Amino acid sequence: MKEIQGHTYTVQQLLSGNKYGIDYYQREYQWQSKHMAELVNDLTGRFLEDYNPDNHRKEVGDYGHYFLGSIITSQQGNQKMIVDGQQRLTSLTLLLIYLHNLQKGKRNGVSIEQLIFSEDYGEKSFNLNVPERNDCMEALFQGNNFDPTGKAESLKNLVGRYEDIEENFPYDLRDKALPYFVDWLRKKVQLVEMCGSFPVKVAA
């Protein structure tokens, strides 16, 4: 068994320009409404503890950190695979997609597309790369409806949890405070990635 190394990253450092796959045996996305509501409430509540509408945006750099948890990855050839933590990372990606859509048409928006997908040779792919989810994720990213009727349970949960974000995201963060929150989320929210070069099977 080779050594597992752990490193702390911000959301931006973890997701920008990095691709993650998910092994077939743990690809189901299973979070329910209560899990997403808790995530949204925890993040927005922590941000609001420091937020002052009189602050300049650069003062977000002095706000407190939030630890979102850990993920375990395994390097399999050229592909980094998520061994543990895909529920959390999937939910975070849904939140980023929601924030991207919420910023459309707003002044002073924060570009976060690179945290959601990256493009090589003219082809876009999501940083959390699960092929069977791509049509659903693309529809959500474009702000379009996706009908999960008759689809896999994961796709139904993706649509349902995105709707939960819309329902639970505070109204007072949807206008002036929005770019402050997005800055805080990408710069001050941290995760620990523990990475090994061997396959490990644990629950997602």
ROSE-47698 format. One record per residue (C-alpha): x, y, z. Coordinates in steps of 0.1 Angstrom, whole numbers, plus 5000, padded with zeros to 4 digits. Example, Ala and Ser with C-alpha at 12.3 -4.5 7.8 and 13.67 -1.06 7.14 Angstrom:
2
512349555078/513749895071/
//
This chain:
204
500050005000/501450344990/501250645012/498150865010/499051235009/496551505021/496451865009/494152145017/492652334988/490252614982/487252534960/488952734932/492252534936/490452204937/488252244907/489952494883/491452304855/491151964872/489151664860/487651394882/486051074872/483850844893/484150464894/481150274881/480450114915/479750444932/478250664905/474850704920/474151044933/471950994964/471751324983/468251414994/466551755001/467651765037/471351725027/471252005002/469352235025/471952175052/474852245028/473252575015/472252685050/475752605065/477652795037/475353095035/475053115073/478853115077/479253385051/476653605066/478453595100/481153815084/479353995056/478954365059/477154545031/479554845037/482554625029/484554654997/484754324979/488454294986/487654275023/486153935017/489753815018/489653885056/486453685061/486753345079/487353015063/484852725061/485952365060/483652165037/485151825044/487551585026/487551384994/489751074986/491051044951/493050774934/495250824904/494350564877/496650624847/496050974835/492650994853/492051114888/489150914902/487051014932/487050724957/485150904985/483351234985/481551244952/478251324969/479751644983/481651734951/478551674929/476451894953/479152164952/479052164914/475352204914/475652504937/478252654913/475952604884/473152774903/475453064911/476553094875/472953114864/472053354891/474753594880/473653614844/472953974834/474254114866/476954374869/480154274887/479553904882/482253654891/483353424864/483153064877/482652864846/486252724849/485152564882/482352384864/483852274831/486952324810/487452324773/490152154752/490452184714/487052334712/485352064732/483752134766/483651874794/482551904830/485251894856/483251624874/483151404844/480451144845/479251084809/475750964818/475051284836/476251524810/472951594792/471351674826/474251894838/474352084805/470652154807/471052284842/474052494832/472152644803/469152724825/466952484806/464452224819/465451864821/462751604824/464151314845/460951104840/462050744833/465650834838/468250694863/467750784899/470950994899/469451224872/466251264892/468351354922/470451604903/467351794891/465751764926/468751894944/469152184920/465652284927/466452254965/469252504960/466852754943/464352704972/466952745000/469353004988/468653325008/466953604989/469253865006/472253704989/470753724954/471554084946/474354314960/475854044982/476053784955/479553854941/480853874977/479453534984/480853384952/484253534960/484053384995/482953044982/485753004958/488553154979/487653085015/485852755014/488352465018/488452095013/491151835020/492051604991/493751285001/495251114971/496850774966/497950584935/496050274943/492450174940/490450194972/486750094976/484750285002/481250415003/480650744984/
//
